[in-house]
Amino acid sequence: MNIGRIDCIPELLALDPTRIGSCFEPINELTKLHNVKISNVSRDIQGQLPDFKYSLFDLYTADTETMANPTKHGFKEVKKACCGSGPFWGSRTCGYQEGMSHGYELCDNVSDYMFFDGSHTTEKANQQTAELMWDGPSDLVGPYNLKT
């Protein structure tokens, strides 16, 4: 798979106090460059090795779709983490309480959230990704999906 929308994870949404809630553009440029390169390299290898078959899942596009249409994918929240502290609960405090009386917050229903903590997706989001990798459409996974 390529790199997903790491520019929009809760940890990075909270990073710049002057643009809080905006996706972190500097990393987005690198992500897009990487994703073009991995696609090109995979095609080049296939050209060199005729029996080579691969499946490349476009996590970036899948994440973009989920973030743009969260309810279509069963989510109520795609910016804020289920567990953490600070803006968007994006601080790396989930489960960590050493020396703190209460260092993090925890949501009531994790399945409403795309992100569990500041940088990791929930089980529900991971399940959706796995299903798309298995038999998703050709605009998201190709030249073969895993089922094929």
C-alpha positions as CSV (number, residue, x, y, z in Angstrom):
1,M,0.0,0.0,0.0
2,N,1.1,3.6,-0.4
3,I,1.2,6.1,2.4
4,G,-2.2,7.4,3.6
5,R,-3.3,10.8,4.8
6,I,-0.7,11.1,7.5
7,D,-0.9,14.9,7.0
8,C,-4.4,14.8,8.6
9,I,-3.8,12.5,11.6
10,P,-4.9,14.0,15.0
11,E,-1.2,14.3,16.1
12,L,-0.4,16.5,13.2
13,L,-3.7,18.5,13.2
14,A,-2.7,19.8,16.6
15,L,1.0,20.4,15.7
16,D,0.8,24.0,14.5
17,P,-1.1,26.3,16.8
18,T,-1.4,29.0,14.1
19,R,-3.2,26.5,11.8
20,I,-4.8,24.2,14.2
21,G,-7.1,21.7,12.5
22,S,-5.5,22.1,9.1
23,C,-3.7,19.2,7.5
24,F,0.0,19.5,7.8
25,E,1.0,20.4,4.2
26,P,4.8,20.0,4.4
27,I,4.5,16.3,4.9
28,N,1.7,16.0,2.3
29,E,4.1,16.9,-0.5
30,L,6.5,14.2,0.6
31,T,3.7,11.7,0.9
32,K,2.5,12.4,-2.7
33,L,6.0,12.2,-4.1
34,H,6.5,8.8,-2.3
35,N,3.2,7.5,-3.6
36,V,4.0,8.4,-7.2
37,K,7.5,6.7,-6.9
38,I,6.2,3.5,-5.4
39,S,3.7,3.1,-8.2
40,N,6.3,3.8,-10.9
41,V,8.8,1.4,-9.3
42,S,6.2,-1.4,-9.1
43,R,5.4,-0.9,-12.8
44,D,9.1,-0.9,-13.7
45,I,9.7,-4.1,-11.8
46,Q,6.8,-5.7,-13.6
47,G,8.3,-4.7,-16.9
48,Q,11.6,-6.3,-16.0
49,L,10.1,-9.5,-14.6
50,P,7.3,-10.7,-16.7
51,D,6.0,-13.2,-14.1
52,F,6.0,-10.5,-11.3
53,K,2.5,-9.7,-10.1
54,Y,1.7,-7.1,-7.5
55,S,-1.1,-5.4,-5.8
56,L,-0.8,-1.7,-4.8
57,F,-3.5,-0.3,-2.5
58,D,-4.1,3.5,-2.7
59,L,-4.5,4.2,1.0
60,Y,-4.1,8.0,0.3
61,T,-7.2,8.1,-1.9
62,A,-9.2,5.8,0.5
63,D,-8.3,7.9,3.5
64,T,-9.3,11.1,1.6
65,E,-12.7,9.6,0.7
66,T,-13.3,8.5,4.3
67,M,-12.4,11.9,5.7
68,A,-14.5,13.7,3.1
69,N,-17.6,11.4,3.7
70,P,-17.3,10.0,7.2
71,T,-20.9,9.0,7.7
72,K,-20.8,7.0,4.4
73,H,-18.1,4.9,6.0
74,G,-19.8,4.6,9.4
75,F,-17.8,7.2,11.3
76,K,-18.9,10.2,13.3
77,E,-15.4,11.6,13.9
78,V,-12.4,11.6,11.5
79,K,-10.3,14.4,13.0
80,K,-10.3,13.8,16.7
81,A,-8.7,10.6,18.2
82,C,-10.7,8.3,20.5
83,C,-7.9,8.4,23.1
84,G,-5.5,11.1,24.0
85,S,-5.2,14.7,25.2
86,G,-4.8,18.2,23.9
87,P,-6.3,19.5,20.7
88,F,-8.0,16.7,18.7
89,W,-6.7,14.4,21.5
90,G,-3.7,14.2,19.3
91,S,-1.0,14.2,22.1
92,R,0.7,10.9,22.7
93,T,-0.8,10.3,26.2
94,C,-3.2,7.5,25.5
95,G,-2.8,5.0,28.4
96,Y,0.1,6.9,29.9
97,Q,-0.4,8.2,33.4
98,E,3.0,8.1,35.1
99,G,3.2,11.1,37.4
100,M,-0.2,12.4,36.1
101,S,-3.5,12.2,37.9
102,H,-5.4,11.9,34.6
103,G,-3.3,12.2,31.5
104,Y,-5.7,11.4,28.7
105,E,-9.4,11.2,27.7
106,L,-11.1,8.2,26.3
107,C,-14.2,8.3,24.0
108,D,-17.4,6.4,24.7
109,N,-17.7,4.5,21.4
110,V,-14.5,3.7,19.5
111,S,-16.3,2.5,16.4
112,D,-17.5,6.1,15.8
113,Y,-13.8,7.2,15.3
114,M,-11.4,6.7,12.4
115,F,-8.4,7.3,14.8
116,F,-7.8,5.4,18.0
117,D,-5.0,7.7,19.2
118,G,-3.0,10.5,17.7
119,S,-1.5,8.4,14.9
120,H,-3.2,5.0,14.7
121,T,-6.5,4.1,13.1
122,T,-9.2,2.1,14.9
123,E,-10.0,-1.6,14.4
124,K,-13.0,-0.5,12.3
125,A,-10.9,1.7,10.0
126,N,-8.4,-1.1,9.6
127,Q,-11.1,-3.6,8.8
128,Q,-12.4,-1.4,6.0
129,T,-8.9,-1.0,4.6
130,A,-8.4,-4.8,4.7
131,E,-11.7,-5.3,2.9
132,L,-10.8,-2.8,0.2
133,M,-7.3,-4.4,-0.3
134,W,-9.0,-7.9,-0.6
135,D,-11.5,-7.1,-3.3
136,G,-11.7,-3.3,-3.7
137,P,-12.3,-1.5,-7.0
138,S,-9.5,-1.1,-9.6
139,D,-9.2,2.7,-8.9
140,L,-8.1,1.8,-5.3
141,V,-6.2,-1.4,-5.7
142,G,-4.4,-2.7,-8.7
143,P,-3.4,-4.0,-11.0
144,Y,-4.7,-6.9,-8.9
145,N,-6.6,-6.9,-5.7
146,L,-5.6,-9.5,-3.2
147,K,-8.6,-11.8,-3.9
148,T,-7.5,-11.9,-7.6
